[in-house]
């Protein structure tokens, strides 16, 4: 069973990118280009978002008395 969030993100990005590349493009060259663009966008975007969220606190804010 996969427990790595990164591995699950890559598998999801792979499936979605492949689906839309096959659905939206006819030529293999165009499909491969769209596939790579979507993979880089989703995985890279997820990593950038994780990097931006890293300094945020782990626990919820303290209640206001």
C-alpha positions in Angstrom: 0.0 0.0 0.0 1.3 3.4 -0.9 1.7 5.8 2.0 3.8 8.5 0.3 1.9 11.6 -0.6 4.4 12.4 -3.3 4.1 9.0 -4.9 0.3 9.3 -4.9 0.5 12.8 -6.4 2.8 11.5 -9.2 0.5 8.6 -10.0 -2.6 10.9 -10.1 -0.8 13.4 -12.3 0.3 10.6 -14.6 -3.2 9.3 -15.0 -4.8 12.7 -15.5 -2.1 13.8 -17.9 -2.3 10.7 -20.0 -6.1 10.8 -20.1 -6.3 14.4 -21.3 -3.4 14.1 -23.7 -5.1 11.1 -25.5 -8.5 12.9 -25.4 -7.4 16.3 -26.6 -4.6 15.7 -29.2 -4.4 13.5 -32.3 -0.8 13.3 -33.2 1.7 11.5 -31.0 4.1 14.4 -30.9 1.3 16.8 -29.7 0.1 14.2 -27.2 3.6 13.7 -25.7 4.1 17.5 -25.4 0.8 18.1 -23.7 1.5 15.1 -21.4 4.8 16.5 -20.3 3.5 20.0 -19.8 0.6 18.7 -17.6 2.9 16.4 -15.6 5.4 19.2 -15.0 2.6 21.6 -14.1 0.8 19.3 -11.7 3.8 17.8 -9.9 5.8 21.1 -10.0 2.8 23.0 -8.8 2.2 20.6 -6.0 5.8 20.9 -4.9 5.7 24.7 -5.0 2.5 24.8 -3.0 4.0 22.4 -0.4 7.1 24.5 -0.2 5.0 27.6 0.4 2.9 25.9 3.0 5.9 24.4 4.9 6.4 27.3 7.3 2.7 27.4 8.4 2.0 26.1 11.9 1.1 22.4 12.3 -1.5 22.8 15.0 -4.7 24.9 14.9 -4.6 28.4 16.4 -5.2 28.7 20.1 -8.8 29.5 21.0 -9.7 33.1 21.8 -10.7 33.4 25.5 
